Each structure stands twice: as structure tokens, then as C-alpha cells.
């Protein structure tokens, strides 16, 4: 490989931007190549703006690799919330429930990791749930945080190259100034030439955003397994707005918003959060001629970039003098593992740099 002149990061979502920022912090010249960037609506190729975004473990008790990725980012996210309140990360309490006992049992792997962890008593459980825990975590105001990370990149000297179309092949991400490309294409890795990862699949999640300033505690309910998992997700974003979800539909590429699904999300969330009901009733009293649709600030359906086996984090020789580092397939935990994965990418780039220096 020739000397590392520049690293091109392909993808402008939260994984790509965080990777670019970390690489700049490690003093590497970095250029982000992206068709989609913060400040724009999400689409099938750009899932980040549609995320709920909070720290909530997706790892089971046996998924040690994912546990380590989730753990590595958590303390950093807490630190950002404390030191950079303008970034959109807030510390919040969370009550998590399960409609049936997890296969690995009632022991929660992160109980010693998060602050204020405790198991809820039977009298504290929501109807239809068999297990509940409470702890402190972080929630992320997605539009604010995406913009903050983007601006951090610009301030650090990351170059942005806006693409007018999605690349057909990974070869197109290289140029005369780059010898390494970091592939952060998310769902696009399924069809990107040179990658075409058949293990990548969409995990559709429909959601809505409301203004409910009385809601201060996050609520999550893991439902019984089914073809379409209706997960109750309530995430207060710290500015009075609250993210409500949602669905977890594997291999669905439908970006449409369905009123019947919205009704189910609303019913599940209001039955789990009295404060949400109270805020809606107060709003109704002030707006007697308007209905629930007017209370909803926004709705959407995001296509999370899932991957069989978890995220792909690995370095690959590309031709005779170039390399590709893959960093995609984070499913619904891209925000909460973006830093830990970016640190691993930086380690790989440093190893490539040292290898080149020794040749």
C-alpha cells in the first residue's frame, strides 16, 4: 500500500460522520463522500434521521461482542451529555419491560454497567409484562445531535464531498488522494458493487413525534415474538418532544406510514405512560376543534440497516495498494455504538499506517 494520504469515508449517516470525526481526532486527513447529509429527511438509504436514538441494549446475555460495543460507547455518551449539553444528548431514567421472560433468563447483563439499576417489583410492572427494570441512560435528540456531529466534523477539518447519486461500485469511492475507504453505507451495503452483502437486511420501524413536556422517563416494552413486533418505545428528547415507536419488521422495505399502525403505537404508548395521556388531554382542552393528528408533530418509517451476525467491522485488502474498512450493519443501535465502532476503525487505520511505514 502507498502512504496514507487521505481516508475517504463513504456514507453521511451517524456511523459515517462519527467515524470521520474520530479519524480526524487521530490526525488522519478525512473526506466524507455522501449523497445524504444531516438536515435532510430520511429515506431508504439514509436511516439516521428516522432513529429514536437512545442507549438501550440490543445484546443478549450471550452476545459478548455486541455487549462490548454497547459498553464502550456508554460512558462517552454520558460525558458528552455533561460536557456538551448543546449536542442534544440528555441523561434520563428508563423503565424497560418484557412481555415474556427472555430466553437467557431474568438476569440483565448490563445491571452493573448503568447507574441506578434496579429490578422492578410486581406492583410496578405494566399490565401484560412479566419483568421490568429501571436504570439511568442517555437519550438523543436526533436532529440536534446529527447536526452537532456534522459541525464537529467541519470544525475538525473533515472535508465533505457531496455526491449527486449513490455510487454503483466501491471502486468509485477511491481517488488519487486516498488509499483507504471506510464503507459506512448501512443498508446500501446490500447492493453496493464490490460489497453486495446478502446478510444485510432492512428492519422497518414506524414512529411518531409529539410534544409532551411532562414525559420525563423513557419507557420500553419488548413484546412477545411475532411476524411484526410492536415494540413500545417512548423517548423524551429533553426539549419537550417525545419519540414514540414502533415496529420491528425484518426484511420490510416499505417506507410508507400506515394509519392503523400509528393507532397501535398510540394505544400502546398511552397505556404505558400516564404523563403522555395528561399532556394530550391538556392539549385537547386548549384545541377543542382539533384531533390527535394535529397533536402529532411528525410521523415516519425508518429502515434500520440490520445484518445477520451483527455489524461488519473488518479491514480488507483492495487491489495491490489500497484497503477497505467495513463499518456497517448496526441495525437499531447505530447511534449507541457509533463511537465504539469508530474507535475500532481508527485502530485499523493506524495499523495500516504503521504497516506502510515499516515497508
N, C-alpha and C positions, 0 to 999 in steps of 0.2 A: 504494500500500500504506500502511496505517496504521502508526504507530510499532510497533516490535517489542516487544511486552510480554512474550511468552514464546515459546519454541520447544518444540513437542511432538515428541518422538522416538517413533515407532511401532515397537516391537519391543524385546524384552529379552534378545536374544542378545548375543554378544560384539561384533558390529558396532554394535548399537544402544546398548549400555552404554558402549562406548568413545567413540562419537560424543557421547553425552550428557556424559561426563566432560570431553572436550576443549572442548565448548561452554561448560561451566561455568568451565573454566580461562580461557576468553576472556571471562568475566564476563557471559554471557547467562543469563537465567532459563530453566531447562530442566525439563520434565516428561516422564518416560518413561511411555508407555502400553503395557502388556503383559499378556497373559494368562499367559505363561510367564516365569519368572524363575529365576535360579540356585538350586541346591539341590533342583531337581526333575528327574525323569527326562526324557530327550529324547523327542520324538515327531516326527511328520512335519512339523510346523510349527516345531519347536524343535530344531534340529540341533546347537547348540553343545555340549551335554553329551556328545554321542557322538563328538566330534572327537578325533583323535590329537594334533594340535596341536604342530607344530614348524616351524622355518624350513627349508623345502626348496623350492627354486624350482620353480614350475609353468610359468614362462615359457620359451618357446623363444628361440633367438638372434634371432629377428625380431620378437618381441613387446615392443617398446620400452616401451609404456605400462605393461604389467604388470611389466616389469623395474623401472621407476622406482618403482612402488608397493611392490614387494618390497624394494628397496634402501632406501627411505626409512624403513621400519619397523625394519630390522635393527639399526642402531646403538642405537635406542631400546630395543629388547628386550634387547640386551646390557647396556645401562645399568641397566634395571630389575632384571636378574638380579644385578648387582653391588651396587646401592644398596638394593634391597628383596628380600633373599633369602626373605622371608616370602611373597612374591607367587606363588611356585610356578614361576618360570622358572629354568632351570638351563642353564649352558653345558656343552656336550658335544661330543665328536667324532662325526663321521658318516662312514660309508663308503657311498657310493652306487654302484650298478652298473646296467648296461644289458645286456639280453639280445641286443639288436641295436644297431648304431650309429645314433644319432639322425640324422634327415634332414638336419639342419643341420651334421653332421659331429662330430668329436671335441672341438672347442673348446667349453669350457664358459663361458658368458657371465659368470658370477659369480666366475671364478677370482681376480680381483684385488679382489673385494669382501669375501670371507670370510677369516678368519685361517687360517694353517697349511694352505693349499690345496696339494695335490699330486696328480698323476696316478699311479694305482697301476700297478705293474709286472705283467707277465703272470702271474708266480708268486703274486701277491696276489689275483687275480681269483677269484670264486666259480665253481664249475662251471656251464657254460652261459652265462656272461656274456662280453662282448667288450670292455667298457670299465668302468673304475672310477676314482673319485676319492675323496680323503679331505680333510676340512676341519673347522673348528670352527664350531658353530652354536648355536642355543638350542632347548631342548625345553620344553614347557609341561605342567605338571600341571593338567589342565583343571578339575577340581572346585575346587582351591585357587585357581587364577587367576581363574576366574569369580567366586568369592565375594569375592576381593580387589578386583577391578574394581567389583563391585557396592557394596562397602563404601566404596570410594573415592568413588563417586558420591554416596552418602548423606552422607559426611563433607564433600563439597564443596557440598552444598546442593541436589543434584538431587532433585526430587520424583518419587515413584513412584505412579502411579495403576494399581492392579490391575484388569484387565478380567475380567469373568466369561464373556466369549465373544470369539471373533475378530471383528473388525469386518467388516461386509459391504462397506463403501464407504469410500474415503479421506476423503470429506467428514466422516465421523463422528470423525475424529481432530482436527478443529478444535474450538475452543470460544471463548468470549468473550474469554479471556485470551491467545489465541495467534493469530499471523498467519503463522507458518511451521510446517510439518510436515516432519520428516525421515523419509522412508519407508525403514525398515530391516527390512522384513518377510521378507527371504530368499525361501524357496520360496513363501511366501504371496503374493508379488507376482504370481504366475501367475494367481491367482483373485480378488484384491482388486479390488472395483469401483472404477472410475476409473483403474486401472492395467492389470490383465489383460494382463500382458506374456507373450505367447506364446513369447518367446525364453527364458524361464525354464524350467528342467527339473531333475529330480532326478538326482543321481549317487549311487547307493546304495553304501554301504561297510560290509561286515560286519567285526566286530572282536572281540577278546577282551582281557581284562586279567589278568595273572598277577603273582605275587610272585617276582621273580628278582633278588636284590640283586647278584649277580655280573655282571649285564649292565650295562656302563658306556658302551658305544658304540652309537650308533644305526646301523641298517642299513636300506638301501632298495634294492630291486631293481625296476627298471622292466621289465615283461615285454614280449614281442612283442605287437603289436596283436591284439586279438581281440574277440569279442562281449562277453565278460565278462573284463576284465583282472584277473588275480590278482596284485596288487602286494604284494611282500613289504615289510612295514613293521614295524620294531622300534624303539620309542621308550622308552628308560629315563626315568622321570619324576623321578628324584632322591630318591625316598623308598623305593626297593626295589621299587616296582611298575613293570611294563613293559607298554606298549600294543603289541599285536600285530595287524597287519592284513595284507591285507584285500582288498577288492574295489573295483572302479571300474566300476559298471554304469550307463550312461547311460539316462535315462528309465525307470528302475525305481522304483516307489513302494511296493515290498514291504518292510515293516518287520520281517518275520519273520527269525528266526535259524535257519539250516539246518545240521544236524549235518555233512552232507557237505562243506559249505563250510568249516565250522570245522576239519574234518580236513585239508583242503588248506592252510588258513592255518597250522595247527600244523606240518605236514610242511615247508612252505616255510620257516617261521621257524626251526625246529630244525635244518634242513640248512644254514642260513646263519649260525647263532650257537652255537658250542660251549658258551659260558657258560650259555645257556638250557638246553641239554641237561644240563649238570652240575648246575644248580640243581634241575631236575626230578628227576634221579636221587637227589640228596641228600634231597629231599622224599619220594620214594617209599620210601627206606630208613627214614625216620622214620615213615612212614604206610603200612606194607605191606598194609593191608586197604582202602586207598582207591585210586581210579583218577584218570585225568587230569582228569576233570570236576570233581573236588574241588580240584584244583590251580588251576583257573581261578577267579578272583575274580568276574568279571563278563563277560557277552557282550552284544552288541547289534548293531543295524544302523542306521547313521545315513544320513539323506537329505540330502546336500550340496546347497545351492541353486546349481546351475550356471546359466550364462546364455550363450547364443550371442553372441559378440563381447566377452565379459568383463563385469565389474561395471558397473552403470549408476551413474554419478556425474554428475549434472547438476541444474540448477535449472530450475524450470518455473513460470510464472505460473499462479495458480489463482484464477480469477474476476477480480474487479476490484481487490481489495485484499489478496490473500493469495498465498502461494507454497509450492511443494512442492520439496524437495530429495530426490532419489532416491539411495539408497546401499544397493544390494543386488546379488545375483548373484555372490557371491565364490567359489562352488564350494568346493574343498578348501583354500582359502588365506585364509579369513576371519580367523583369528587372526593370521596373519603380516602381513596388510595392513590390519588394523583401525585402527591408528594413522595410517597414511598417508592412508587414505580419510577418517578423521575430521578430519584437518587440512585436507583439501580442502573438506569440508563447512563447517568453520569459516570458511574463506576466502570461501565463497559467502554465508554468513550475514552476514559483515562487509560484503561488497559490497552486499547488500540493505539493511543498516542504513545505510550511507553514502548509498545512493541515496535512501532515505526522508528522511534528514536534510537532503539538498540540495533536496528538493521543498517 
